Amino acid sequence: MAHWTGLVQGIVNGDRAAETALIAQMLPAIRVMIRRRGVRVWADIDDLAQDAVADLLVALRDGRVRDQEKVAAFVAGLVRNICSDQYQRQQRLLPLESEPVPADPMDLPPVRAEQQQIWALTIQAIRALTVPRDRDILISFYLRGEEKAEICAQFHLQPAQFDRVIHRARMRVRQLLMAVVDG
């Protein structure tokens, strides 16, 4: 997190390049945090992520984030509040008889073409994994947003085993992606 210190100071000083760099680093993590909080519609995820980034930039420009090493914690709080507000708004708008329709986790988010390409390559790499358990755990955890405890119970894993399995699965996906990029 120390690498954000220079970016945060640059934003405080009005450096637009620092803003762009911080956004590029934070936006994917913000989207994952929003997804993990139960938001399933990609358009909503992108909208909420943009709101979080805008709030973060305003807070940084105004100097409200005093300890630059706590940017990640600040972002986590922003995401928690934004998702809570979104949930409350949706609950007021939903008729009592309607049930939310779960989104297909394999849908591509409506984002820029290069992000769609990266997303498609990542999904392709996950599907290309030769160990079915690796593929199933990655999809359950990252795409469906299932909790670690649920996945551990489903696959009969201890939490420490889960950590090792998911780490190795991510490394295999990374290797597959690097082979595509290098090839």
C-alpha positions, -999 to 999 in steps of 0.1 A, spaced: 0 0 0 30 23 4 31 28 -34 -1 48 -31 16 74 -9 31 92 -38 -1 90 -58 -22 104 -29 3 133 -24 1 139 -62 -37 141 -60 -36 165 -31 -13 186 -52 -37 185 -82 -18 160 -104 -43 145 -129 -18 118 -139 -17 106 -102 -55 105 -102 -55 84 -134 -29 60 -119 -47 56 -86 -80 50 -104 -64 23 -126 -51 6 -95 -82 9 -74 -111 4 -98 -107 -34 -103 -105 -39 -65 -135 -17 -59 -155 -37 -84 -146 -69 -66 -155 -54 -32 -189 -43 -46 -195 -77 -61 -186 -94 -28 -212 -72 -11 -239 -89 -31 -244 -66 -61 -249 -89 -91 -258 -66 -120 -227 -55 -139 -242 -21 -148 -249 -15 -111 -214 -26 -101 -199 -2 -126 -221 27 -115 -213 21 -78 -176 17 -86 -177 51 -104 -195 66 -74 -168 52 -50 -140 65 -72 -156 100 -74 -160 101 -36 -125 89 -31 -110 116 -54 -131 143 -36 -119 131 -2 -83 130 -13 -85 164 -30 -101 179 2 -75 162 24 -100 142 44 -79 111 41 -51 122 65 -32 90 68 -22 81 33 -15 45 43 -52 41 51 -65 46 16 -76 10 12 -96 11 45 -112 44 34 -122 28 1 -136 -3 19 -158 20 41 -169 39 10 -179 7 -8 -198 -5 23 -217 27 26 -225 30 -11 -237 -6 -13 -258 -2 18 -274 30 3 -280 11 -30 -296 -18 -12 -319 5 8 -330 23 -24 -337 -9 -42 -358 -22 -13 -380 9 -14 -385 4 -51 -392 -33 -52 -429 -44 -51 -435 -69 -24 -444 -97 -47 -413 -94 -70 -381 -114 -64 -347 -102 -77 -335 -121 -107 -299 -135 -101 -275 -123 -128 -255 -148 -147 -219 -146 -134 -205 -153 -169 -221 -122 -184 -196 -97 -196 -197 -63 -179 -206 -34 -202 -172 -18 -200 -146 -7 -225 -135 -31 -253 -101 -38 -238 -116 -46 -204 -141 -70 -221 -112 -87 -239 -93 -91 -206 -124 -104 -190 -130 -129 -218 -94 -141 -217 -96 -146 -180 -128 -166 -182 -113 -186 -210 -82 -193 -188 -104 -204 -159 -123 -227 -181 -90 -241 -195 -78 -252 -161 -73 -290 -161 -82 -294 -124 -120 -291 -121 -118 -282 -84 -96 -252 -92 -120 -240 -118 -151 -245 -96 -135 -228 -66 -124 -198 -86 -158 -194 -102 -176 -198 -68 -154 -174 -50 -147 -147 -75 -176 -148 -99 -205 -160 -78 -192 -142 -47 -198 -172 -24 -182 -170 10 -150 -188 19 -168 -209 46 -194 -221 21 -168 -232 -4 -148 -249 23 -178 -269 33 -187 -277 -3 -153 -290 -11 -144 -304 23 -115 -281 28 -100 -265 59 -95 -227 56 -57 -230 52 -62 -256 25 -86 -233 7 -60 -205 8 -34 -228 -8 -58 -242 -34 -71 -208 -45 -36 -194 -46 -23 -222 -68 -54 -219 -90 -48 -181 -95 -12 -188 -103 -23 -214 -130 -47 -189 -145 -20 -162 -145 4 -186 -163 -23 -194 -189 -29 -156 -194 8 -149 -197 11 -177 -223 -17 -160 -243 -1 -125 -240 34 -138 -248 22 -161 -276 
